[in-house]
Amino acid sequence: MDFKKTILTAATAVALSGAANADIVNVGGVTWDTDAVSDFFSEASLTEMQVQVTGDTLSGFGLISSVNSLTGPNASSFCPSCELTFEFNNYTLVDNNPADSEFYFTGGVLSFYVDSTPDYALTNAPDGGLSTANNGTLWLELSGVSYFEPTYGETGTLFGTLTAGSISSPEADERGSGNGFFEVTGGLAADYFNTDTFTDIQQADGSTVTADFSFSSSFQPSDAFSNFGVGLALRGTGELRGDSVTVPEPSSLALLGLGALVAGAGMRRRKQKAA
């Protein structure tokens, strides 16, 4: 057998496999380019409950409208026969300071679901439509990263500021924004996003930690869906930023293993001849 030819054949197969897949990946029906200029960036619409006092827990849900798009919604291209929805919960309100309009939370879990039978809808049911957002397959699960925010002088996972209204008065015109970080903890797409993209995230003792995603959100009162959660429901938008990598397909890994095996056999054969 010509070992050089076998090695070349195996290497070519690996190269062709990589070229065929390029940097486009498909996980559970969700397709994106891991080498896109904007990778990874997603936009979403969301509905969330309104927290009022320290100890209240924040939760909400929504629909991803775009992935890696610089021009706007593109659900038909990144999830052509499915929908990508999400649910967040377990954020605990720690501080609500009416004097400076600042607040922050600890905890927090964000779960994405891919559903091949799209049915997401906001309703006036008690859950606001949550059951249509978390009824798919777990696609990605993220956990809030604790960090020290110098402006607030506190450690938390979600920091927010009100531009109008008051958290403690649900009838007010409550508007604001929030920011934080996430780390990957599970889901179908976990291996693609466990990248530690954000480094040097400050802690109170001067040490640093890493995170896979950063996020920002904005919110305002919603005239509809007032049954959801405590007080009036809020509606808004969210943006998730990070990076993704291409995970080798099992077939590619097998070919790489074959190439290494053949190379090893060739080296042994040459040694035997030399002896």
N, C-alpha and C positions, 0 to 999 in steps of 0.2 A: 504493500500500500504506500502511496506517496503522501507522507505525513504533511509536507509543506502544502500540498494542494488541499488536504483536508482542513488544515488550519485556516487557509485562505478562504475556503468555502464557508466555514463556521463564522469567521469574522465578517464576511460579506453578508451572511444571513442576519447577523446581529445589526449591522449597519442599515440594511434594508428595512428591518423591523423598526428601527428608530426613525428612519426617514418616513416610513408609512404613517407612523403615529404623530410625527413632528412633535409639537408642544401642545397639541390639542388633546385634552383628556375628557373622558365621559365617566362620571361617577353617578350611578343610579339614575341616569337620564339627564343629569345636569352637565352641560358642556362648556368648557372655557379654555382659553389659551394661557398656559402657565408662563409664557414668555411675552405676554402682552405688555404694552407700554404702561397701562394702568393697573396691571396685575398686582395685588388683588383688591378690587374696589367694588363694593355693592351698595346700592341704594334701596330704601324700603319705605313703605308707608306703614304707620303703626297706630294702634289704639291702646291706651293704657289707663289703669285706674288712677284715681287721685288720692294720694296720701295726705294726711292732715297733721298728725302729731308724732312725736318721737316714739319709735317702736312699731309704727305701721309698716307693712311690707308692700313693696311695689311689684306689680306684675302687669303684663300686657302681651300683645301678639301682633302679627302683621304679615305682610306679603313682600317678598323681594321683587323689585320692579326692574332692576338692571344689574348686570355683572360685567365689569371691565369695559363699560361703555363711557365714552367721552362725549357722546351726543344725546344721551337720554335713554328712556326705557327700551329694552331689547329682549323682553321675556320670550318672544317667539324664536329667538336665536339661541339663548343659553338654556332654555327649558322648553323646547318646541312641543313636547307631548306630555308635559307635566307642569306642576307648580312647586315653587320653593317658598315655604312659609316658615314662620318662627314663633317661638314663645319665650318670654323671659319672666323670671320670678325670683323669689327669695332675696330681693334687695330690701334691707332693713334701714329705715330712716333713723339716723343717729342724731343729727342736729338740724334744727330749723330755726334760723336766726332772723326774725322779721326785720331787725334793725339794719342788716346789711344784705338782705335778700339772698343769702347763700345757704346751701343745704348740701348734705352728703349722706351716702349710704355705705353700708358694708354688705358683704356677701354678693349674691347674684349669679344666676345661671342663664345662659342663652342657648336655646336648642333650635336647630333648623330641621325641617322635615321636607322630604320630597314625596310628592303624591302623584301617581300616574293617572289618577281620576280627579282632575281639578274640581274643587267644590268650595273654595274659600269664599266666604261672604260675611259681611258685617250684618248683625241682626239686632233686634231689640230684646232678644232672649236675655236671661240673667247673666249668661257668660259673654254676651256681646258678639258671639260667633267664634269663641275660642275653640270649640270642638271641631271647627272646620280648618283650624290652623295647625293642630297637633295630632291629626289623624293619619299622618303619613309615616314613612320609614325614617328613623333618625338618621339624618345626613351629616350633621356636625354638631358637637356639643362643646360649649365654651364655658369657662368659669371666670368670674371676675378676679382681677389681679389687684391686691392691696398695694397702695403706694402712698407716699407722703406728698401732700400738695402744699407747698410753701405759702401760697396765697391764703389758704384756709388755715394753715398751721395744724392740720389734722391728717390722719391716715384713714383711707377708705378705698372703695372700689368704683364709686360713681360720685362725681362732684357736679353740682348744678348751681345755676344762678337764675333768679327771676328777673325778667325785664318789666313785668307788670303783674298786679294782683298779689295774692298771699296764699301760701300753702294751707294755712289754718282756716281760710275762709273759702270754701268750695264754690260759693256763689260769685266770687270775684272773677275778674278777667285774668285768669292765671296763664302767664306765658313765660317761656324761658328756654334754657338749653342745658345739656349735660354732656360730660366727657368721661372716658375711662379706658381701661385696657382689659383684654381677655387672653386666656391661655387655652389651648386645645386639650380636651379631656376625653373625647370619644366621637363615634359616628363613622359612617361609611367613608367620609372624605378626610378623616383625621390625619392620615399619613401625608397627605398633600399640603397640610397647613401647619404642621408642627415644626415651625421654622425659626422661632425666637427672633423674629424680624426686628422687634423693638428692644433695644438694650439700654443699660444705664438708667433704668427707672428707679427713681430715688426712694429710699426708705428713711424713716426718722432717725435711725442710728448712723446714717451716712453710707450704709451699704447700698447695693443696687441689685435689681432683679430684671428678668427679661419677660417679654410678652409676645404672643403671636399676632395679636390684632390690637388696633386702637379703634375707638368708635366715638362718634359724636351724634347728638340728637337734638331736636327742637320740638316743642310742644305748645299747644294752645287749646282752649276749650272746644269741645265738640257739642254741637246742638243736638246731635242724634246719639243713640246708644247710651242714654243716661242711666240705664240699669246696671251697667258694668262696674263692678267694684264699689269702692267707697266714694260717696258724693257723685260729682259729675265726671263723666269720662273725658279724657283728653285725647286729642289726635295730633299726629305729627309725622316727622320724617326721621330716618336714621341712616347713617353712613358707616360702613365697616371697611377698614383699610388694613392690608397685610401683604403677604406674599405667598405664593404657592410654588411647589416644585413638581416635576414629573416623576412619578414613581414607576420604576421598571415593571413591565408586564411579566407575569410568570414565564411566558414563552421566551422572552428576552433573557431572563435570568437563567433559564435552562440552556439556552444557546451559549451564553457566556461560560456556564459550567462545562459544557461540552468542549468549548474551545480550550479551556484550561486543561481539561483531561487529555485532549489530543496533544496539546503542547507538551505535557508531562511525559506522555508515551513516546513522543518524538525524541525528547532529550534522553530518555532511558535507552532508546534504540541506538542513538549516536554514541553513547557511552559504551554500550556493549560492543559496537563495531570497533571503537578505539581500543578497547581492551584486547 
